[in-house]
Amino acid sequence: MIKILAIDTSTDACSAALLHGDKLIDRFVVAPQKHTSFILPMVDELLAEAELTLSQLDVVTFGSGPGSFTGARLAASIVQGFAFASSLPVVKISTLRTLAQQAFVEFDAKNVFVVTDARMGEVYWGEYQVDDKGVMCALKPDRLIKPHEIEFIQQNEFVGVGNGFEVYKDLFRDRIKVLPIKYPQASQVARLAAYDFARGLMVAPEKALPTYLREKVAS
């Protein structure tokens, strides 16, 4: 019975989830610039509710970005601490993939473009498709791109999620159906991590680093 702790602080939302076999419990709050006040108490609550300790977990996971530099770095440092302290492997989960997975879970969307604001006149862009197990898989690597450079291939089959569609709504209006999904949730990070963990896609704690996609970052 797999036991996974997941956290996500890669956006204005802050969330944590604990997957214990088929049971999943989670916490979620939108709290810009207050992640440090919420995330560790959330983890403590989840472990207490599940009557588990960190050393009893099989793996820890986090939303690795791309997203907020500060938020992704916070999640990475916390997960690294947990992993080193309890000798646990880490699974990194793309924030864009998490949003795509939520589109499938909440709206049965099987083909998803994810566009999130990267500031500096750029967006993070991901292309995802669900597999036969109900898991979102990347069609291409996540990338940093100018919004006007995005080409919606086969757009009738795809829907869009992410705040980039709102930030650049004048550019994207009428080009694609956009679903009302704004923030990634650790519950989906945990489910994606369970899938990746079963496939052996773990990293050592020292390699559990944020995904930035650009050298010069904006928090």
C-alpha positions as CSV (number, residue, x, y, z in Angstrom):
1,M,0.0,0.0,0.0
2,I,1.9,3.0,-1.3
3,K,2.3,6.1,1.0
4,I,3.1,9.4,-0.7
5,L,3.3,12.9,0.7
6,A,2.9,15.7,-1.9
7,I,3.3,19.5,-1.6
8,D,2.8,22.3,-4.1
9,T,3.7,25.9,-3.6
10,S,4.5,26.8,-7.2
11,T,1.7,29.3,-7.6
12,D,-0.3,31.6,-5.3
13,A,-2.0,28.5,-4.0
14,C,-0.5,26.3,-1.2
15,S,-1.5,22.7,-0.9
16,A,-0.4,19.4,0.6
17,A,-1.8,15.9,0.2
18,L,-1.2,12.4,1.5
19,L,-2.0,9.4,-0.6
20,H,-2.2,6.2,1.5
21,G,-3.3,3.3,-0.8
22,D,-6.6,4.3,-2.2
23,K,-7.2,7.0,0.4
24,L,-6.2,10.6,-0.2
25,I,-6.5,13.5,2.2
26,D,-5.4,17.0,1.4
27,R,-5.3,20.6,2.4
28,F,-5.5,23.6,0.1
29,V,-5.5,27.4,0.5
30,V,-4.9,30.4,-1.8
31,A,-2.3,32.5,0.1
32,P,0.0,34.6,-2.0
33,Q,3.4,35.1,-0.3
34,K,2.3,33.2,2.8
35,H,3.3,29.7,1.8
36,T,5.8,29.4,4.7
37,S,3.1,30.0,7.2
38,F,0.8,27.2,5.9
39,I,2.8,24.4,4.3
40,L,4.5,22.7,7.2
41,P,1.4,22.9,9.5
42,M,-0.6,21.3,6.6
43,V,2.0,18.4,6.4
44,D,1.8,17.9,10.2
45,E,-2.0,17.8,10.1
46,L,-2.0,15.2,7.3
47,L,0.5,12.9,8.9
48,A,-1.4,13.1,12.2
49,E,-4.7,12.4,10.6
50,A,-3.2,9.4,8.8
51,E,-1.3,8.3,11.9
52,L,1.9,8.1,10.0
53,T,5.5,9.5,10.4
54,L,7.8,10.7,7.6
55,S,9.9,7.5,8.0
56,Q,6.8,5.4,7.2
57,L,6.4,7.0,3.7
58,D,7.5,5.4,0.5
59,V,8.2,8.6,-1.4
60,V,7.8,12.4,-1.2
61,T,6.9,14.5,-4.2
62,F,6.4,18.2,-5.1
63,G,5.2,20.5,-7.8
64,S,8.5,21.4,-9.3
65,G,7.4,24.2,-11.6
66,P,7.7,26.0,-13.9
67,G,6.0,28.7,-11.8
68,S,6.9,31.0,-9.0
69,F,10.7,30.9,-8.5
70,T,10.3,31.5,-4.7
71,G,7.4,29.0,-4.4
72,A,9.1,26.2,-6.4
73,R,12.3,26.7,-4.4
74,L,10.4,26.5,-1.1
75,A,8.8,23.2,-2.1
76,A,12.1,21.7,-3.3
77,S,13.9,22.7,-0.1
78,I,11.2,21.2,2.1
79,V,11.0,18.0,0.2
80,Q,14.8,17.7,0.1
81,G,14.8,18.0,3.9
82,F,12.2,15.3,4.3
83,A,13.9,13.0,1.9
84,F,17.4,13.4,3.5
85,A,16.0,13.0,7.0
86,S,14.0,9.8,6.3
87,S,16.1,8.4,3.4
88,L,13.2,8.7,0.9
89,P,13.2,9.0,-2.9
90,V,11.7,12.0,-4.5
91,V,9.4,12.3,-7.5
92,K,9.3,15.7,-9.3
93,I,6.0,16.6,-11.0
94,S,5.6,19.4,-13.5
95,T,3.2,22.1,-12.5
96,L,1.9,22.2,-16.0
97,R,1.2,18.5,-16.0
98,T,-0.6,18.8,-12.7
99,L,-3.0,21.4,-14.2
100,A,-3.5,19.2,-17.2
101,Q,-4.4,16.3,-14.9
102,Q,-6.9,18.4,-13.1
103,A,-8.6,19.2,-16.5
104,F,-9.0,15.4,-17.0
105,V,-10.2,14.7,-13.5
106,E,-12.7,17.6,-13.3
107,F,-13.8,17.9,-16.9
108,D,-12.8,14.7,-18.7
109,A,-10.5,16.7,-21.0
110,K,-8.2,14.3,-22.8
111,N,-6.1,16.8,-24.7
112,V,-4.9,19.9,-22.9
113,F,-2.8,22.9,-23.7
114,V,-1.5,24.5,-20.5
115,V,-0.4,28.2,-20.6
116,T,0.7,30.0,-17.4
117,D,2.1,33.5,-17.1
118,A,5.9,33.6,-16.8
119,R,6.0,37.4,-16.6
120,M,8.5,39.4,-18.8
121,G,6.1,39.0,-21.7
122,E,6.5,35.2,-21.8
123,V,4.4,32.1,-20.9
124,Y,5.1,28.6,-19.8
125,W,3.5,26.2,-22.3
126,G,2.8,22.5,-22.1
127,E,1.0,20.1,-24.4
128,Y,-0.5,17.0,-22.7
129,Q,-2.6,14.0,-23.6
130,V,-4.2,11.4,-21.3
131,D,-3.1,7.8,-21.6
132,D,-5.1,4.6,-21.3
133,K,-4.6,4.7,-17.5
134,G,-6.1,8.2,-17.1
135,V,-2.7,9.8,-16.6
136,M,-1.6,13.0,-18.4
137,C,1.6,12.6,-20.4
138,A,3.6,15.3,-22.1
139,L,3.5,15.4,-25.9
140,K,6.4,17.8,-25.9
141,P,8.7,19.1,-23.2
142,D,7.3,22.1,-21.2
143,R,8.8,25.3,-22.6
144,L,9.1,29.0,-22.2
145,I,7.7,30.9,-25.1
146,K,6.3,34.3,-26.3
147,P,2.5,34.0,-26.2
148,H,2.1,35.1,-29.8
149,E,4.4,32.2,-30.9
150,I,1.9,29.6,-29.7
151,E,0.3,27.5,-32.4
152,F,-2.8,25.6,-31.4
153,I,-2.4,22.4,-33.5
154,Q,-5.6,20.4,-33.8
155,Q,-7.3,22.9,-31.5
156,N,-10.7,21.4,-31.9
157,E,-9.5,18.4,-29.9
158,F,-7.7,20.4,-27.2
159,V,-8.9,22.6,-24.4
160,G,-6.8,25.2,-22.5
161,V,-6.1,25.7,-18.8
162,G,-3.9,28.1,-16.9
163,N,-3.8,31.8,-16.0
164,G,-1.9,32.6,-19.2
165,F,-5.2,32.5,-21.0
166,E,-6.6,35.2,-18.8
167,V,-3.4,37.4,-18.8
168,Y,-3.3,37.3,-22.6
169,K,-7.1,37.0,-23.2
170,D,-7.1,39.5,-26.1
171,L,-4.6,37.2,-27.9
172,F,-6.2,33.9,-27.1
173,R,-9.9,34.9,-27.3
174,D,-12.0,32.6,-29.5
175,R,-9.0,30.5,-30.4
176,I,-9.6,27.7,-27.9
177,K,-12.0,26.6,-25.2
178,V,-10.6,27.5,-21.8
179,L,-11.5,25.6,-18.6
180,P,-11.8,27.3,-15.2
181,I,-8.8,25.7,-13.6
182,K,-6.5,28.3,-12.0
183,Y,-4.3,26.6,-9.5
184,P,-2.5,23.2,-9.2
185,Q,-3.5,20.9,-6.4
186,A,-1.2,18.6,-4.4
187,S,-3.8,15.9,-4.6
188,Q,-3.1,15.5,-8.3
189,V,0.6,15.8,-7.7
190,A,0.3,12.8,-5.4
191,R,-1.6,10.7,-8.0
192,L,0.8,11.6,-10.8
193,A,3.7,10.7,-8.5
194,A,2.2,7.3,-7.7
195,Y,2.2,6.6,-11.4
196,D,5.7,7.8,-11.9
197,F,7.0,6.0,-8.8
198,A,5.6,2.7,-10.1
199,R,7.6,3.3,-13.3
200,G,10.8,4.1,-11.4
201,L,10.9,7.8,-12.2
202,M,12.5,8.9,-8.9
203,V,15.4,11.2,-8.2
204,A,17.8,11.3,-5.2
205,P,17.2,14.2,-2.8
206,E,20.1,16.3,-4.0
207,K,18.6,16.2,-7.5
208,A,15.1,17.3,-6.4
209,L,15.5,20.8,-7.8
210,P,12.9,23.3,-9.2
211,T,12.2,23.6,-12.9
212,Y,12.7,27.2,-14.0
213,L,13.0,27.0,-17.8
214,R,14.9,30.4,-17.8
215,E,18.1,31.6,-16.2
216,K,16.7,34.9,-15.2
217,V,13.6,34.2,-13.1
218,A,10.7,36.2,-11.8
219,S,9.2,35.4,-8.4
